[in-house]
């Protein structure tokens, strides 16, 4: 170390006063078995086997659903196998209480484990093969398998983009076995290809992406119950221009974008792989686009009846709805009539009352005298020469006595 150095002197220790008496002998330490525990009411640690993940418990006593990665690890499945099992409905998921990705309950994990033949049967149901393995499984050539797939006869279940930026389609092995075993499909596996299919293939048609989109939309909708999430799934397969034309409200478009399914690739948004995946997941056929727009319109109608999309002037979703205002406001209570004795002192004197007719009995001040007689405040003599007689009820009583 270079530079100026500074040595810190040691802190002087205070001298202890000499003790008058010799030190007391040390207290004997009791044996370990006789020492009482510090927390006698604490529970002993549970003997949980190592490797078993226990689900956290909520405050109400119910177990919190497990994350998807934790559920896949407990079931002994890879990430891709677990996601495919969830997509096909072999593993049921529940909504996340915090609003994140859907989770798996502990009861569902126990149900899948208790199934007969687990995990071999589950892996057999979600096993996938490519073009070469699929052709060997169906005992046909690779060229015929590719023609059947491009014509839309065989529907892929998933795809991925390899390092050469080529799209690799995968098919369920169990479905290919069932297709090859059906007698009605025997003409497609052996012999001459039908003329209609040959004519369509001659035009360069490739329906693999379209059949995958139709199947993927149906599998996603089967898992969801929220109308807004279902509408978001349908809207995610339309390009931004057609999505804006189908959903005019900007707040609804933003809400659908927030609820859309997770991307199928982890590549960067502007990478070539992301562009390839976006092209596959976007509808391009006119019939398919019309079907998606019609389905989106119906889903939005149902979602709007369920609840409106969040807006700045509305409370956030999940909060208590505001109390509805009465459509018809209650009329204000009628004002209580003020007694004449409490009238203000600036009220002017009553006009002279006409004499009562003996035939008609006593006549009130409101009969035959017009509105001025009914309300004494309406008759106000003008001019400075105002009478200085007593005002109000006292003057009226004096006049009646006379």
Buried (B, 14 or more C-beta within 10 A) or exposed (E): EEEEEEEEEEEEEEEEEEEEEEEEEEEEEEEEEEEEEEEEEEEEEEEEEEEEEEBEEEEEEEEBBBBBEBBBBBBEBEEBBBBBBBBBEBBBBEBBEEEEEBBBBBEBBEEBEEEEEBBEEBBEBBBBBBBEBBBBBBEBEEEBBBBBBBBBBBBBBBBBBEEEEEBEBBBBBBBBEEBBEEEEBEEBBEEEBEEEBEEBBEEEEEBBBBBBBBBBBEBBBEBBEEBBBBBBBBBBBBEEEBBEEBBEBEBBBBBBBEBBBEEBBEBEEEEEBBBBBBEBBBBEEEEBBEBBBEBBEEBBEEBBEEEBBBBEEBEEEEEEEEEEEEEEEEEEEEEEEEEEEEBEEEBBBBBEBEEEEEEEEEBEBEEEBEEBBEEBEEBEEEEEEEEEEEBBBEEBEEEEEE
